[in-house]
Amino acid sequence: MTSGIEKRKADHIEIATKEQVNTVRSSGFDDIQMVHLALPEVNRAEIDLSIDLFGKKMRAPIIIESMTGGTDVAEKINGILATGAENNGLAMGVGSQRAAIEKPELQYTYKIVRKNAPNALIFANIGCPQLIGGYGMKEVKTAIEMIDADAIYIHLNALQESVQVEGETDFLGVLVQIRDIAQSVGIPVLAKETGAGIGKEVAIALEKAGVSGIDVSGVGGTTWSGVEYYRAKEKNSRLQMRLGETFWDWGIPTVACIVEVGASTKVKLIASGGVRNGLHVAKSLALGADVAGFARPALEAAVNGIEPLEEKLTQTIEELRTAVFLTGSKDLSGLKNAPLVISGESLQWLTQRGFDIQHFAKRKGQTKG
Ligand SMILES: Cc1cc2nc3c(=O)[nH]c(=O)nc-3n(C[C@H](O)[C@H](O)[C@H](O)COP(=O)(O)O)c2cc1C
């Protein structure tokens, strides 16, 4: 029998691929300009995009972000996403594994990921509300073992739970739970937002709690207020619809998150939320991220099969390579030091939040070479 969770997972895929669920507000990537170098003195064909992350080698710093599992359709999509990750040397996260923790017969919808991507860096996934709702080390270990994960994401989704008709909004004590897991699970634990972003205050608290990485997932891409708005509409829940509309754009834009978290912590930094091409990946890295990821664009491609997904991944990698080349960088450490010009809302945000942009720009310039 189909459970509430399975129906919800199916709704999420359906809504994310058929409705307009992007924020109106921008991620901030348009506020960031990289400086073109007319004499790059680099052979584009020899540019190395590889990185080592959590014990795995990646051929390019790109993650197919956590999305799905728990239904037959999700199994098919996970299989395609995993094949794309494996073929291109990228990383991938599975969606929340709650469905299969509560109903083990659904494990196959996640296991396909390790089957199709035996070598890729794979992230397990559980949510904050489940940690409060009684999940402990046993469930976390089940999630990890299910897909032989290299690391685990704990997703923070207070906004989504607030708008969701069945939302679970008790987040009291969640940081202590994250700390306990980070200290004893034995693989890297990362905290991940789901589209509303992570700022410096939360990043500092998470680093103290012992997380190995933060995936900012900021404003500028998929809005979970939006996704849950459409579910509320179907259920005729006027209050939840209203909440979805009012908080459609709530959160911290991705560019602001990258600078805030990068400047305040030393954990691995993943840029996501509105990352839509390889130039966005390049800008993320130049701002201080170690790796970048995207969710919905991968889903939109994968629902049409492996070829569209391969095309999307190749485009993104080649766009990134082009940005590396045109900034005169040989590899990603060169890109990290490429000069940037920051304007618009991102500049305003960061200035008001106490970041000295001149200093930031100078520090980057100084580390060059
Ligand atoms: C259909 C769908 C399902 C998602 N499910 C999860 C999930 O289970 N766990 C999670 O951490 N994030 C989940 N996300 C959030 C993404 O990982 C990502 O943080 C967010 O969509 C922003 O990235 P984007 O703008 O590239 O889509 C989901 C996203 C989509 C589109």
PDBQT file of the ligand as one rigid body, heavy atoms in Angstrom, charges set to zero:
ROOT
HETATM    1  C1  LIG A 401      12.290  17.133  -6.424  1.00  0.00    +0.000 C 
HETATM    2  C2  LIG A 401      13.243  17.562  -5.366  1.00  0.00    +0.000 A 
HETATM    3  C3  LIG A 401      13.371  16.823  -4.203  1.00  0.00    +0.000 A 
HETATM    4  C4  LIG A 401      14.268  17.191  -3.197  1.00  0.00    +0.000 A 
HETATM    5  N1  LIG A 401      14.400  16.403  -2.092  1.00  0.00    +0.000 NA
HETATM    6  C5  LIG A 401      15.401  16.675  -1.200  1.00  0.00    +0.000 A 
HETATM    7  C6  LIG A 401      15.673  15.776  -0.128  1.00  0.00    +0.000 A 
HETATM    8  O1  LIG A 401      15.015  14.753   0.037  1.00  0.00    +0.000 OA
HETATM    9  N2  LIG A 401      16.696  16.080   0.716  1.00  0.00    +0.000 N 
HETATM   10  C7  LIG A 401      17.451  17.223   0.573  1.00  0.00    +0.000 A 
HETATM   11  O2  LIG A 401      18.405  17.446   1.314  1.00  0.00    +0.000 OA
HETATM   12  N3  LIG A 401      17.168  18.101  -0.428  1.00  0.00    +0.000 NA
HETATM   13  C8  LIG A 401      16.194  17.850  -1.307  1.00  0.00    +0.000 A 
HETATM   14  N4  LIG A 401      15.954  18.720  -2.350  1.00  0.00    +0.000 N 
HETATM   15  C9  LIG A 401      16.636  20.034  -2.363  1.00  0.00    +0.000 C 
HETATM   16  C10 LIG A 401      17.845  20.074  -3.285  1.00  0.00    +0.000 C 
HETATM   17  O3  LIG A 401      18.830  19.156  -2.888  1.00  0.00    +0.000 OA
HETATM   18  C11 LIG A 401      18.440  21.489  -3.347  1.00  0.00    +0.000 C 
HETATM   19  O4  LIG A 401      18.945  21.837  -2.080  1.00  0.00    +0.000 OA
HETATM   20  C12 LIG A 401      17.435  22.551  -3.792  1.00  0.00    +0.000 C 
HETATM   21  O5  LIG A 401      16.540  22.012  -4.741  1.00  0.00    +0.000 OA
HETATM   22  C13 LIG A 401      18.122  23.776  -4.400  1.00  0.00    +0.000 C 
HETATM   23  O6  LIG A 401      18.864  23.438  -5.533  1.00  0.00    +0.000 OA
HETATM   24  P1  LIG A 401      18.362  23.764  -7.033  1.00  0.00    +0.000 P 
HETATM   25  O7  LIG A 401      18.036  25.231  -7.074  1.00  0.00    +0.000 OA
HETATM   26  O8  LIG A 401      19.536  23.422  -7.911  1.00  0.00    +0.000 OA
HETATM   27  O9  LIG A 401      17.174  22.896  -7.300  1.00  0.00    +0.000 OA
HETATM   28  C14 LIG A 401      15.063  18.366  -3.362  1.00  0.00    +0.000 A 
HETATM   29  C15 LIG A 401      14.940  19.111  -4.542  1.00  0.00    +0.000 A 
HETATM   30  C16 LIG A 401      14.044  18.736  -5.540  1.00  0.00    +0.000 A 
HETATM   31  C17 LIG A 401      13.941  19.582  -6.789  1.00  0.00    +0.000 C 
ENDROOT
TORSDOF 0
